[in-house]
Amino acid sequence: MRAANSILFQKLSNKTAKFIKSLRVKKYRQQANAFVVEGVKNVQLLLSSRYTVQMVIGTPAFLDTHRIAMQPDLAVFQTDETTLAALGTFTTNKAVLAVANIPHTHTLLPPPGDTWGLVLDNIRDPGNLGAIVRMADWYNIPTLICSPSTVDLYNPKVLHASMGSFTHVKVYYTPLPAFLSTTSLPILGTFTSGDNIHCTPLPFPGLIIIGNESRGISPAVLPYVQQQIRIPRYGQAASLNAAMATAIVCDHWRRQQQQGFGSLPRL
């Protein structure tokens, strides 16, 4: 489908280009309350999501073959592949990028009684967080509660690794001890020792804490862990990265739910 004839492509100014490039840095994303999404699939999912999109910057090839559903105040810019690659962080992106507003829910804490899902304690690797968001979307885990020290959801590498799943999963940032002290849900934590996840009932609903890639769950969060669980090791690998461990945990969590070990709240 061709782009709607009513869309007037604007000329990309140096000021706008500088603004887009500044959003690579967390400080400027926070100041502008905005972030950049790159690539055809991610931008398409963004445009059909709850996010408010400020602008779309695409090559003629993209804009000629994709219909953009116009939103209020959405600006559409046409540019060449070289300029587009310079605007973003991925040189392989030769089609489109978009700028969207960071929603207020990103910094608000949901009611503890309505929250079940994963708690991420100081996950620092962007690839890990992006993969965890994608995995949560796959297993329909609705909520991620992140410590303030966890890498920013809107880091370009996180968004890229999430493959668009950031548009489907609710992600919140808050001091974990304050949050965990108010919830009545069961709280489990992942450790190298503890109850074998293969033969341990996992409660529904509940919270499962995933710790830092190298240091595990932080001392401030440890007192709130009611049950320690572990993934048994059969070989010689020293560890699993956070995303791999989270996927294994969530697979067991969902499998037990399917087998009737617990019941999930209606979404």
NUVEXLO-817135 format. One line per 8 residues: number of its first residue (from 1); their letters; for each residue x, y, z of N, C-alpha, C. Coordinates in nm, 4 decimals, decimal comma. Example, Ala and Ser with C-alpha at 12.3 -4.5 7.8 and 13.67 -1.06 7.14 Angstrom:
% residues 2
1	AS	1,3190 -0,5690 0,7800 1,2300 -0,4500 0,7800 1,3200 -0,3300 0,7800 | 1,2850 -0,2250 0,7080 1,3670 -0,1060 0,7140 1,2900 0,0030 0,7870
% end
This chain:
% residues 267
1	MRAANSIL	0,0841 -0,1207 0,0000 0,0000 0,0000 0,0000 0,0871 0,1249 0,0000 | 0,0419 0,2223 -0,0722 0,1175 0,3469 -0,0790 0,0803 0,4377 0,0356 | 0,1717 0,5261 0,0737 0,1438 0,6213 0,1798 0,0245 0,7079 0,1414 | -0,0541 0,7472 0,2428 -0,1735 0,8283 0,2172 -0,1340 0,9587 0,1490 | -0,2066 0,9962 0,0442 -0,1740 1,1169 -0,0314 -0,1872 1,2427 0,0525 | -0,2657 1,2348 0,1616 -0,2880 1,3528 0,2440 -0,1685 1,3862 0,3328 | -0,0735 1,2933 0,3435 0,0426 1,3177 0,4281 0,1408 1,4089 0,3548 | 0,1752 1,5171 0,4168 0,2735 1,6092 0,3612 0,4089 1,5805 0,4253
9	FQKLSNKT	0,5025 1,5312 0,3458 0,6349 1,5022 0,3976 0,7093 1,6327 0,4239 | 0,7641 1,6436 0,5440 0,8363 1,7644 0,5828 0,9863 1,7460 0,5591 | 1,0548 1,8578 0,5513 1,1998 1,8553 0,5372 1,2632 1,8457 0,6746 | 1,3579 1,7557 0,6880 1,4245 1,7330 0,8157 1,5265 1,8434 0,8404 | 1,5064 1,9222 0,9441 1,5976 2,0317 0,9759 1,7149 1,9820 1,0599 | 1,8203 2,0608 1,0651 1,9356 2,0269 1,1494 1,8962 2,0216 1,2961 | 1,8040 2,1102 1,3373 1,7587 2,1129 1,4762 1,6875 1,9830 1,5123 | 1,6016 1,9362 1,4232 1,5297 1,8113 1,4490 1,6254 1,6934 1,4496
17	AKFIKSLR	1,7203 1,6919 1,3590 1,8188 1,5841 1,3544 1,9016 1,5807 1,4833 | 1,9404 1,6957 1,5322 2,0176 1,7038 1,6564 1,9350 1,6534 1,7739 | 1,8060 1,6882 1,7762 1,7166 1,6417 1,8824 1,7066 1,4893 1,8817 | 1,6900 1,4306 1,7640 1,6786 1,2848 1,7541 1,8062 1,2172 1,8039 | 1,9198 1,2685 1,7643 2,0474 1,2097 1,8073 2,0668 1,2215 1,9589 | 2,0166 1,3293 2,0181 2,0332 1,3490 2,1625 1,9614 1,2411 2,2430 | 1,8589 1,1802 2,1864 1,7792 1,0816 2,2587 1,8513 0,9488 2,2756 | 1,9720 0,9384 2,2232 2,0539 0,8202 2,2507 2,0948 0,8169 2,3977
25	VKKYRQQA	2,0955 0,9336 2,4621 2,1438 0,9474 2,5995 2,0249 0,9529 2,6956 | 2,0317 0,8745 2,8032 1,9205 0,8640 2,8991 1,8810 1,0007 2,9556 | 1,9791 1,0835 2,9883 1,9500 1,2146 3,0474 1,8620 1,2980 2,9564 | 1,8916 1,2960 2,8280 1,8138 1,3756 2,7334 1,6789 1,3109 2,7022 | 1,6720 1,1778 2,7080 1,5419 1,1130 2,6948 1,4501 1,1548 2,8093 | 1,5058 1,1613 2,9288 1,4261 1,2009 3,0445 1,3852 1,3474 3,0357 | 1,4751 1,4323 2,9907 1,4430 1,5744 2,9787 1,3337 1,5978 2,8748 | 1,3410 1,5265 2,7629 1,2446 1,5455 2,6551 1,1217 1,4565 2,6702
33	NAFVVEGV	1,1306 1,3603 2,7635 1,0221 1,2632 2,7818 0,9897 1,1933 2,6496 | 1,0969 1,1536 2,5787 1,0807 1,0957 2,4458 1,1907 0,9937 2,4201 | 1,1668 0,9057 2,3222 1,2640 0,8027 2,2874 1,2524 0,7698 2,1395 | 1,3546 0,7004 2,0872 1,3624 0,6668 1,9455 1,3436 0,5166 1,9270 | 1,2665 0,4799 1,8258 1,2476 0,3400 1,7865 1,2972 0,3250 1,6431 | 1,3747 0,2206 1,6161 1,4341 0,2008 1,4848 1,3898 0,0694 1,4219 | 1,3764 0,0691 1,2911 1,3462 -0,0525 1,2182 1,1985 -0,0673 1,1840 | 1,1718 -0,1361 1,0740 1,0360 -0,1459 1,0216 0,9414 -0,2121 1,1200
41	KNVQLLLS	0,9766 -0,3303 1,1718 0,8855 -0,4039 1,2597 0,8565 -0,3259 1,3869 | 0,9615 -0,2735 1,4500 0,9422 -0,2001 1,5753 0,8578 -0,0749 1,5546 | 0,8810 -0,0028 1,4458 0,8035 0,1188 1,4202 0,6582 0,0844 1,3898 | 0,6355 -0,0203 1,3144 0,4976 -0,0606 1,2849 0,4221 -0,0969 1,4127 | 0,4872 -0,1712 1,5017 0,4234 -0,2061 1,6288 0,4007 -0,0820 1,7138 | 0,4967 0,0105 1,7104 0,4827 0,1350 1,7857 0,3610 0,2136 1,7388 | 0,3448 0,2251 1,6076 0,2351 0,3047 1,5520 0,0977 0,2454 1,5825 | 0,0918 0,1157 1,6092 -0,0360 0,0523 1,6410 -0,0549 0,0299 1,7907
49	SRYTVQMV	0,0341 0,0904 1,8716 0,0316 0,0692 2,0163 -0,0315 0,1873 2,0882 | -0,0233 0,1825 2,2203 -0,0784 0,2888 2,3052 0,0111 0,4124 2,3089 | 0,1301 0,4038 2,2526 0,2246 0,5153 2,2590 0,1812 0,6307 2,1682 | 0,2103 0,7518 2,2130 0,1898 0,8705 2,1304 0,3179 0,8971 2,0516 | 0,3071 0,8975 1,9197 0,4239 0,9135 1,8334 0,4341 1,0584 1,7880 | 0,5522 1,1174 1,8038 0,5750 1,2566 1,7638 0,6081 1,2691 1,6157 | 0,6967 1,1797 1,5690 0,7432 1,1927 1,4305 0,7886 1,0584 1,3761 | 0,7789 1,0463 1,2451 0,8287 0,9305 1,1723 0,9241 0,9816 1,0663
57	IGTPAFLD	1,0431 0,9217 1,0569 1,1415 0,9599 0,9565 1,1704 0,8366 0,8720 | 1,1356 0,8414 0,7449 1,1513 0,7239 0,6602 1,2151 0,7553 0,5271 | 1,2665 0,6516 0,4638 1,3199 0,6646 0,3290 1,2039 0,6626 0,2295 | 1,2255 0,7099 0,1079 1,1185 0,7031 0,0068 1,0654 0,5619 -0,0132 | 1,1549 0,4624 -0,0091 1,1126 0,3236 -0,0290 1,0142 0,2805 0,0795 | 1,0401 0,3212 0,2035 0,9488 0,2857 0,3123 0,8182 0,3626 0,3011 | 0,8261 0,4920 0,2828 0,7055 0,5740 0,2818 0,6162 0,5448 0,1623 | 0,6739 0,4956 0,0530 0,5942 0,4623 -0,0651 0,5208 0,3293 -0,0516
65	THRIAMQP	0,5636 0,2472 0,0420 0,5068 0,1120 0,0508 0,4360 0,0841 0,1830 | 0,4326 0,1800 0,2747 0,3683 0,1599 0,4039 0,2712 0,2748 0,4323 | 0,1514 0,2402 0,4682 0,0520 0,3409 0,5047 0,0703 0,3775 0,6521 | 0,0797 0,5050 0,6803 0,0965 0,5537 0,8168 -0,0365 0,6087 0,8665 | -0,0883 0,5488 0,9701 -0,2121 0,5982 1,0308 -0,1794 0,7264 1,1065 | -0,2331 0,8349 1,0612 -0,1985 0,9644 1,1190 -0,2547 0,9807 1,2595 | -0,1723 1,0344 1,3484 -0,2117 1,0719 1,4832 -0,2070 1,2243 1,4924 | -0,2761 1,2820 1,5910 -0,2687 1,4275 1,6081 -0,1238 1,4733 1,6270
73	DLAVFQTD	-0,0856 1,5755 1,5535 0,0474 1,6374 1,5658 0,1620 1,5458 1,5218 | 0,1330 1,4395 1,4480 0,2395 1,3533 1,3977 0,3044 1,4171 1,2756 | 0,4365 1,4312 1,2816 0,5122 1,4847 1,1682 0,5806 1,3698 1,0957 | 0,5792 1,3736 0,9628 0,6419 1,2693 0,8820 0,7501 1,3336 0,7951 | 0,8707 1,2820 0,8062 0,9852 1,3351 0,7325 1,0360 1,2286 0,6357 | 1,0779 1,2732 0,5180 1,1387 1,1836 0,4209 1,2867 1,2165 0,4096 | 1,3698 1,1112 0,4123 1,5137 1,1336 0,4057 1,5797 1,0163 0,3350 | 1,7091 1,0255 0,3131 1,7818 0,9188 0,2446 1,8401 0,8197 0,3450
81	ETTLAALG	1,8878 0,7066 0,2966 1,9378 0,5997 0,3831 2,0576 0,6435 0,4662 | 2,1465 0,7222 0,4073 2,2661 0,7656 0,4793 2,2299 0,8537 0,5978 | 2,1403 0,9494 0,5759 2,0970 1,0385 0,6845 2,0235 0,9601 0,7920 | 1,9397 0,8670 0,7509 1,8637 0,7868 0,8474 1,9578 0,7062 0,9358 | 2,0567 0,6431 0,8760 2,1516 0,5637 0,9544 2,2283 0,6504 1,0530 | 2,2584 0,7747 1,0146 2,3310 0,8655 1,1035 2,2442 0,9132 1,2194 | 2,1131 0,9170 1,2001 2,0234 0,9624 1,3065 2,0132 0,8612 1,4195 | 2,0136 0,7327 1,3845 1,9936 0,6281 1,4836 2,1236 0,5687 1,5322
89	TFTTNKAV	2,1101 0,4530 1,5978 2,2272 0,3850 1,6538 2,2623 0,2582 1,5781 | 2,1753 0,2168 1,4826 2,1998 0,0939 1,4085 2,2198 0,1267 1,2598 | 2,3408 0,1041 1,2128 2,3735 0,1394 1,0744 2,2993 0,0505 0,9747 | 2,2477 -0,0632 1,0225 2,1735 -0,1531 0,9334 2,0303 -0,1058 0,9090 | 1,9853 -0,0049 0,9844 1,8499 0,0464 0,9649 1,8490 0,1399 0,8440 | 1,7898 0,0952 0,7354 1,7870 0,1740 0,6122 1,6441 0,2045 0,5689 | 1,5500 0,2018 0,6671 1,4095 0,2183 0,6297 1,3389 0,3282 0,7076 | 1,3367 0,3193 0,8409 1,2515 0,4108 0,9167 1,2924 0,4150 1,0631
97	LAVANIPH	1,2692 0,5289 1,1246 1,2737 0,5404 1,2708 1,1632 0,6351 1,3136 | 1,1294 0,6295 1,4414 1,0217 0,7133 1,4947 1,0602 0,7639 1,6319 | 1,0018 0,8767 1,6695 1,0180 0,9339 1,8033 0,8824 0,9320 1,8705 | 0,8778 0,8795 1,9933 0,7519 0,8690 2,0675 0,7688 0,9234 2,2081 | 0,6573 0,9534 2,2722 0,6580 1,0022 2,4095 0,6704 0,8861 2,5077 | 0,7457 0,9089 2,6149 0,7514 0,8114 2,7238 0,6242 0,8269 2,8067 | 0,5454 0,7213 2,8238 0,4191 0,7345 2,8983 0,4436 0,7572 3,0472 | 0,3509 0,8247 3,1117 0,3650 0,8534 3,2546 0,3675 0,7257 3,3377
105	THTLLPPP	0,3025 0,6191 3,2914 0,2996 0,4952 3,3680 0,4380 0,4353 3,3867 | 0,5334 0,4807 3,3059 0,6703 0,4307 3,3179 0,7283 0,4641 3,4548 | 0,6813 0,5708 3,5174 0,7365 0,6134 3,6452 0,6366 0,6020 3,7595 | 0,5180 0,5455 3,7335 0,4185 0,5282 3,8380 0,4135 0,3826 3,8812 | 0,3854 0,3607 4,0090 0,3791 0,2265 4,0632 0,2359 0,1752 4,0596 | 0,2130 0,0565 4,0048 0,0766 0,0025 4,0031 0,0341 -0,0417 4,1419 | -0,0961 -0,0540 4,1662 -0,1431 -0,1028 4,2970 -0,0867 -0,2409 4,3256 | -0,0255 -0,2640 4,4422 0,0383 -0,3932 4,4713 -0,0553 -0,5117 4,4549
113	GDTWGLVL	-0,1819 -0,4979 4,4934 -0,2743 -0,6094 4,4852 -0,3081 -0,6494 4,3438 | -0,2851 -0,5595 4,2487 -0,3183 -0,5863 4,1087 -0,1966 -0,6320 4,0289 | -0,0839 -0,6464 4,0937 0,0411 -0,6709 4,0236 0,0886 -0,8138 4,0441 | 0,1156 -0,8831 3,9348 0,1887 -1,0090 3,9430 0,2837 -1,0114 3,8247 | 0,3967 -1,0743 3,8437 0,4922 -1,0772 3,7350 0,6336 -1,0924 3,7844 | 0,7258 -1,0299 3,7125 0,8677 -1,0415 3,7416 0,9201 -0,9133 3,8048 | 1,0113 -0,9296 3,8983 1,0797 -0,8176 3,9617 1,2258 -0,8243 3,9200 | 1,2764 -0,7190 3,8579 1,4130 -0,7170 3,8064 1,4994 -0,6286 3,8946
121	DNIRDPGN	1,5969 -0,6907 3,9591 1,6813 -0,6228 4,0567 1,8185 -0,5943 3,9958 | 1,8364 -0,4704 3,9476 1,9667 -0,4246 3,9007 2,0146 -0,5024 3,7775 | 1,9251 -0,5231 3,6817 1,9646 -0,5828 3,5530 2,0295 -0,4723 3,4706 | 2,1566 -0,4865 3,4397 2,2318 -0,3768 3,3795 2,2569 -0,3941 3,2304 | 2,2502 -0,5156 3,1804 2,2818 -0,5398 3,0391 2,1600 -0,5114 2,9515 | 2,1712 -0,4190 2,8537 2,0559 -0,3860 2,7688 2,0011 -0,5058 2,6926 | 2,0903 -0,5919 2,6436 2,0451 -0,7098 2,5715 1,9638 -0,8024 2,6588 | 2,0049 -0,8174 2,7851 1,9298 -0,9012 2,8782 1,7903 -0,8442 2,9033
129	LGAIVRMA	1,7814 -0,7142 2,9301 1,6495 -0,6567 2,9578 1,5592 -0,6679 2,8352 | 1,6124 -0,6378 2,7179 1,5315 -0,6485 2,5973 1,4812 -0,7903 2,5752 | 1,5687 -0,8885 2,5986 1,5282 -1,0284 2,5832 1,4243 -1,0674 2,6877 | 1,4360 -1,0153 2,8092 1,3383 -1,0453 2,9142 1,2021 -0,9856 2,8784 | 1,2013 -0,8642 2,8251 1,0746 -0,8036 2,7817 1,0105 -0,8884 2,6725 | 1,0898 -0,9329 2,5778 1,0385 -1,0163 2,4678 0,9862 -1,1489 2,5217 | 1,0598 -1,2083 2,6168 1,0188 -1,3346 2,6758 0,8904 -1,3183 2,7565 | 0,8781 -1,2075 2,8311 0,7567 -1,1823 2,9081 0,6360 -1,1706 2,8156
137	DWYNIPTL	0,6553 -1,1078 2,7014 0,5489 -1,0964 2,6027 0,5097 -1,2351 2,5505 | 0,6073 -1,3201 2,5254 0,5823 -1,4550 2,4745 0,4970 -1,5361 2,5721 | 0,5287 -1,5266 2,7003 0,4580 -1,6036 2,8019 0,3398 -1,5272 2,8628 | 0,3109 -1,4109 2,8080 0,2011 -1,3274 2,8585 0,2181 -1,2972 3,0069 | 0,3400 -1,2640 3,0454 0,3678 -1,2135 3,1804 0,3426 -1,0634 3,1736 | 0,2410 -1,0110 3,2411 0,1938 -0,8759 3,2103 0,2780 -0,7622 3,2652 | 0,3608 -0,7899 3,3686 0,4232 -0,6785 3,4396 0,5687 -0,7069 3,4723 | 0,6535 -0,6056 3,4519 0,7914 -0,6074 3,4996 0,8087 -0,4912 3,5954
145	ICSPSTVD	0,8510 -0,5211 3,7184 0,8815 -0,4174 3,8174 1,0331 -0,4097 3,8283 | 1,0919 -0,2963 3,7937 1,2371 -0,2816 3,7855 1,2901 -0,1888 3,8939 | 1,4064 -0,2219 3,9450 1,4764 -0,1305 4,0348 1,5231 -0,0091 3,9557 | 1,5416 0,1067 4,0210 1,5904 0,2252 3,9496 1,7266 0,2031 3,8832 | 1,8047 0,1082 3,9352 1,9371 0,0820 3,8782 1,9328 -0,0105 3,7576 | 1,8173 -0,0664 3,7275 1,8033 -0,1494 3,6076 1,8125 -0,0598 3,4840 | 1,8729 -0,1110 3,3791 1,8928 -0,0325 3,2570 1,7594 0,0213 3,2064 | 1,7641 0,1390 3,1474 1,6440 0,2083 3,0997 1,5765 0,1301 2,9877
153	LYNPKVLH	1,4458 0,1116 2,9999 1,3679 0,0422 2,8972 1,3881 0,1053 2,7602 | 1,4055 0,2385 2,7549 1,4099 0,3095 2,6278 1,5520 0,3269 2,5738 | 1,6473 0,2573 2,6349 1,7806 0,2455 2,5766 1,7658 0,1798 2,4389 | 1,8283 0,2351 2,3340 1,8107 0,1785 2,1989 1,8408 0,0299 2,1890 | 1,9403 -0,0189 2,2640 1,9746 -0,1607 2,2578 1,8672 -0,2463 2,3242 | 1,8030 -0,1940 2,4287 1,6928 -0,2662 2,4927 1,5759 -0,2787 2,3958 | 1,5388 -0,1661 2,3338 1,4261 -0,1661 2,2405 1,4523 -0,2607 2,1237 | 1,5754 -0,2584 2,0724 1,6093 -0,3450 1,9599 1,5972 -0,4919 1,9991
161	ASMGSFTH	1,6489 -0,5278 2,1176 1,6448 -0,6673 2,1625 1,5036 -0,7127 2,1958 | 1,4169 -0,6193 2,2297 1,2786 -0,6567 2,2643 1,1968 -0,6933 2,1411 | 1,2418 -0,6572 2,0239 1,1724 -0,6884 1,8975 1,0270 -0,6415 1,8999 | 1,0048 -0,5229 1,9558 0,8711 -0,4641 1,9580 0,7861 -0,5036 2,0766 | 0,8318 -0,5989 2,1571 0,7498 -0,6443 2,2708 0,7360 -0,5391 2,3797 | 0,8191 -0,4346 2,3763 0,8028 -0,3276 2,4750 0,6667 -0,2606 2,4613 | 0,6002 -0,2757 2,3474 0,4683 -0,2155 2,3289 0,3580 -0,2983 2,3950 | 0,3892 -0,4201 2,4394 0,2879 -0,5093 2,4948 0,3011 -0,5335 2,6447
169	VKVYYTPL	0,4192 -0,5093 2,7016 0,4456 -0,5422 2,8421 0,4543 -0,4132 2,9240 | 0,3888 -0,4110 3,0402 0,3958 -0,2952 3,1293 0,5244 -0,3024 3,2111 | 0,6030 -0,1963 3,2044 0,7313 -0,1917 3,2743 0,7310 -0,0711 3,3673 | 0,7612 -0,0949 3,4949 0,7629 0,0115 3,5952 0,9000 0,0152 3,6625 | 0,9405 0,1337 3,7054 1,0648 0,1517 3,7799 1,0322 0,2103 3,9167 | 1,0818 0,1454 4,0221 1,0523 0,1920 4,1576 1,1523 0,1298 4,2549 | 1,1805 0,1927 4,3692 1,2642 0,1275 4,4707 1,1994 -0,0040 4,5155 | 1,2701 -0,1124 4,5011 1,2093 -0,2428 4,5252 1,1704 -0,2686 4,6703
177	PAFLSTTS	1,2531 -0,2313 4,7700 1,2100 -0,2589 4,9075 1,0765 -0,1934 4,9416 | 1,0554 -0,0706 4,8966 0,9291 -0,0020 4,9248 0,8124 -0,0740 4,8598 | 0,8324 -0,1204 4,7373 0,7249 -0,1921 4,6687 0,6976 -0,3276 4,7332 | 0,8039 -0,4048 4,7576 0,7869 -0,5400 4,8098 0,7289 -0,5404 4,9510 | 0,7531 -0,4340 5,0257 0,7008 -0,4277 5,1629 0,5499 -0,4060 5,1666 | 0,4906 -0,3676 5,0531 0,3471 -0,3369 5,0516 0,2629 -0,4454 4,9861 | 0,3268 -0,5420 4,9197 0,2487 -0,6429 4,8495 0,2158 -0,7608 4,9390 | 0,1015 -0,8217 4,9158 0,0617 -0,9423 4,9897 0,0864 -1,0676 4,9073
185	LPILGTFT	0,1413 -1,0521 4,7869 0,1672 -1,1671 4,7004 0,2876 -1,2468 4,7493 | 0,2912 -1,3767 4,7229 0,4113 -1,4551 4,7526 0,5296 -1,4021 4,6723 | 0,6475 -1,3992 4,7342 0,7673 -1,3458 4,6695 0,8743 -1,4548 4,6655 | 0,9151 -1,4923 4,5448 1,0210 -1,5908 4,5255 1,1425 -1,5214 4,4657 | 1,2594 -1,5786 4,4879 1,3809 -1,5234 4,4307 1,4661 -1,6322 4,3701 | 1,5374 -1,5996 4,2636 1,6233 -1,6963 4,1964 1,7642 -1,6905 4,2545 | 1,8179 -1,8089 4,2862 1,9493 -1,8211 4,3483 2,0225 -1,9404 4,2871 | 2,1501 -1,9546 4,3215 2,2252 -2,0732 4,2803 2,2008 -2,1895 4,3750
193	SGDNIHCT	2,1403 -2,1607 4,4894 2,0982 -2,2646 4,5828 1,9529 -2,2371 4,6190 | 1,8845 -2,3380 4,6672 1,7438 -2,3217 4,7010 1,6636 -2,4398 4,6500 | 1,5327 -2,4249 4,6433 1,4456 -2,5336 4,6001 1,4562 -2,5540 4,4491 | 1,4712 -2,6787 4,4090 1,4816 -2,7149 4,2673 1,3522 -2,6758 4,1958 | 1,3631 -2,5912 4,0925 1,2439 -2,5409 4,0243 1,1681 -2,6530 3,9524 | 1,2365 -2,7637 3,9236 1,1719 -2,8747 3,8540 1,0672 -2,9448 3,9402 | 1,0796 -2,9335 4,0698 0,9866 -3,0045 4,1576 0,9336 -2,9146 4,2684 | 0,9263 -2,7840 4,2413 0,8776 -2,6873 4,3387 0,7527 -2,6183 4,2862
201	PLPFPGLI	0,6409 -2,6253 4,3569 0,5213 -2,5515 4,3135 0,5478 -2,4011 4,3148 | 0,5113 -2,3336 4,2064 0,5271 -2,1890 4,1966 0,3891 -2,1244 4,2090 | 0,3721 -2,0313 4,3014 0,2382 -1,9782 4,3298 0,1847 -1,8869 4,2203 | 0,0553 -1,8898 4,2014 -0,0154 -1,7986 4,1118 -0,1272 -1,7322 4,1902 | -0,1382 -1,5996 4,1897 -0,0378 -1,5067 4,1365 0,0802 -1,4953 4,2320 | 0,1866 -1,4361 4,1874 0,3042 -1,4195 4,2710 0,4060 -1,3302 4,2034 | 0,5176 -1,3096 4,2701 0,6278 -1,2301 4,2178 0,7546 -1,3137 4,2210 | 0,8305 -1,3098 4,1137 0,9596 -1,3795 4,1084 1,0675 -1,2766 4,0805
209	IIGNESRG	1,1669 -1,2708 4,1695 1,2750 -1,1727 4,1584 1,3915 -1,2328 4,0808 | 1,4384 -1,1582 3,9818 1,5578 -1,1945 3,9040 1,6679 -1,0963 3,9417 | 1,7812 -1,1478 3,9875 1,8884 -1,0613 4,0352 1,9868 -1,0194 3,9275 | 2,0814 -0,9387 3,9690 2,1864 -0,8874 3,8803 2,2659 -1,0001 3,8154 | 2,3154 -0,9746 3,6935 2,3833 -1,0763 3,6152 2,5023 -1,1389 3,6887 | 2,5758 -1,0621 3,7668 2,6949 -1,1158 3,8333 2,6821 -1,1232 3,9849 | 2,6015 -1,0345 4,0442 2,5957 -1,0288 4,1906 2,4668 -1,0856 4,2489 | 2,3712 -1,1199 4,1652 2,2483 -1,1774 4,2161 2,1571 -1,0733 4,2785
217	ISPAVLPY	2,0695 -1,1190 4,3661 1,9733 -1,0306 4,4329 2,0454 -0,9463 4,5363 | 2,0158 -0,8164 4,5401 2,0886 -0,7222 4,6252 2,0531 -0,7402 4,7722 | 2,1451 -0,7028 4,8630 2,1197 -0,7179 5,0074 1,9933 -0,6466 5,0550 | 1,9578 -0,5322 4,9933 1,8392 -0,4581 5,0364 1,7104 -0,5315 5,0019 | 1,7160 -0,6170 4,9008 1,5963 -0,6886 4,8555 1,5848 -0,8266 4,9200 | 1,6969 -0,8841 4,9616 1,6997 -1,0191 5,0169 1,5972 -1,0437 5,1283 | 1,5775 -0,9509 5,2239 1,4840 -0,9793 5,3334 1,3398 -1,0041 5,2887 | 1,3055 -0,9639 5,1672 1,1674 -0,9783 5,1207 1,1438 -1,1099 5,0454
225	VQQQIRIP	1,2505 -1,1851 5,0218 1,2373 -1,3132 4,9526 1,1822 -1,4162 5,0506 | 1,0680 -1,4723 5,0179 1,0040 -1,5704 5,1048 1,0440 -1,7137 5,0707 | 1,0899 -1,7356 4,9473 1,1311 -1,8689 4,9052 1,2389 -1,8564 4,7994 | 1,3468 -1,9313 4,8175 1,4552 -1,9327 4,7204 1,4371 -2,0497 4,6244 | 1,4493 -2,0215 4,4946 1,4396 -2,1264 4,3940 1,5656 -2,1256 4,3084 | 1,5957 -2,2401 4,2498 1,7160 -2,2514 4,1666 1,6865 -2,3366 4,0442 | 1,7629 -2,3117 3,9389 1,7615 -2,3954 3,8199 1,8757 -2,4950 3,8353 | 1,8485 -2,6259 3,8422 1,9573 -2,7216 3,8663 2,0578 -2,7248 3,7510
233	RYGQAASL	2,1840 -2,7351 3,7872 2,2905 -2,7431 3,6876 2,3320 -2,8886 3,6693 | 2,3414 -2,9345 3,5450 2,3810 -3,0711 3,5159 2,5192 -3,0777 3,4508 | 2,5674 -2,9665 3,3995 2,6964 -2,9640 3,3324 2,7983 -2,8803 3,4071 | 2,8910 -2,8189 3,3332 3,0038 -2,7474 3,3937 2,9967 -2,5961 3,3764 | 2,8928 -2,5443 3,3106 2,8839 -2,3991 3,2914 2,8779 -2,3283 3,4261 | 2,9481 -2,2159 3,4351 2,9541 -2,1436 3,5617 2,8213 -2,0771 3,5963 | 2,7465 -2,0339 3,4946 2,6224 -1,9612 3,5237 2,5379 -1,9508 3,3974 | 2,4163 -1,9030 3,4160 2,3278 -1,8655 3,3063 2,3121 -1,7143 3,3093
241	NAAMATAI	2,2979 -1,6518 3,1914 2,2727 -1,5081 3,1976 2,1286 -1,4835 3,2411 | 2,0997 -1,3604 3,2770 1,9713 -1,3282 3,3385 1,8533 -1,3602 3,2479 | 1,8671 -1,3335 3,1183 1,7567 -1,3581 3,0265 1,7291 -1,5071 3,0111 | 1,8348 -1,5883 2,9998 1,8165 -1,7327 2,9875 1,7510 -1,7891 3,1131 | 1,7983 -1,7481 3,2296 1,7419 -1,7968 3,3551 1,5950 -1,7563 3,3683 | 1,5632 -1,6340 3,3286 1,4256 -1,5861 3,3374 1,3341 -1,6676 3,2472 | 1,3808 -1,7005 3,1269 1,2999 -1,7790 3,0347 1,2693 -1,9171 3,0921 | 1,3685 -1,9805 3,1541 1,3473 -2,1127 3,2134 1,2464 -2,1043 3,3276
249	VCDHWRRQ	1,2615 -2,0039 3,4123 1,1696 -1,9864 3,5249 1,0276 -1,9657 3,4746 | 1,0109 -1,8782 3,3768 0,8767 -1,8476 3,3281 0,8138 -1,9651 3,2553 | 0,8959 -2,0466 3,1905 0,8422 -2,1644 3,1245 0,7842 -2,2606 3,2287 | 0,8552 -2,2808 3,3384 0,8032 -2,3664 3,4461 0,6806 -2,3050 3,5113 | 0,6824 -2,1746 3,5270 0,5695 -2,1034 3,5874 0,4432 -2,1245 3,5040 | 0,4554 -2,1051 3,3758 0,3408 -2,1213 3,2870 0,2994 -2,2680 3,2730 | 0,3954 -2,3584 3,2702 0,3635 -2,4998 3,2579 0,2837 -2,5473 3,3790 | 0,3254 -2,5043 3,4972 0,2524 -2,5427 3,6165 0,1109 -2,4863 3,6146
257	QQQGFGSL	0,0971 -2,3645 3,5652 -0,0365 -2,3058 3,5573 -0,1247 -2,3866 3,4627 | -0,0697 -2,4314 3,3498 -0,1448 -2,5114 3,2543 -0,1824 -2,6471 3,3119 | -0,0977 -2,6983 3,4012 -0,1239 -2,8288 3,4618 -0,2133 -2,8201 3,5851 | -0,2537 -2,6959 3,6201 -0,3503 -2,6798 3,7268 -0,2933 -2,6677 3,8661 | -0,1638 -2,6314 3,8790 -0,1058 -2,6149 4,0111 -0,1474 -2,4846 4,0773 | -0,2073 -2,3943 4,0012 -0,2505 -2,2661 4,0570 -0,3436 -2,1985 3,9610 | -0,3888 -2,0837 3,9970 -0,4797 -2,0097 3,9093 -0,4308 -1,8675 3,8935 | -0,4426 -1,8148 3,7728 -0,3980 -1,6797 3,7434 -0,5137 -1,5833 3,7510
265	PRL	-0,4894 -1,4587 3,7927 -0,5965 -1,3601 3,7883 -0,6367 -1,3313 3,6452 | -0,7588 -1,2945 3,6233 -0,8051 -1,2611 3,4889 -0,7398 -1,1324 3,4418 | -0,6853 -1,1342 3,3220 -0,6154 -1,0171 3,2684 -0,7132 -0,9240 3,1997
% end
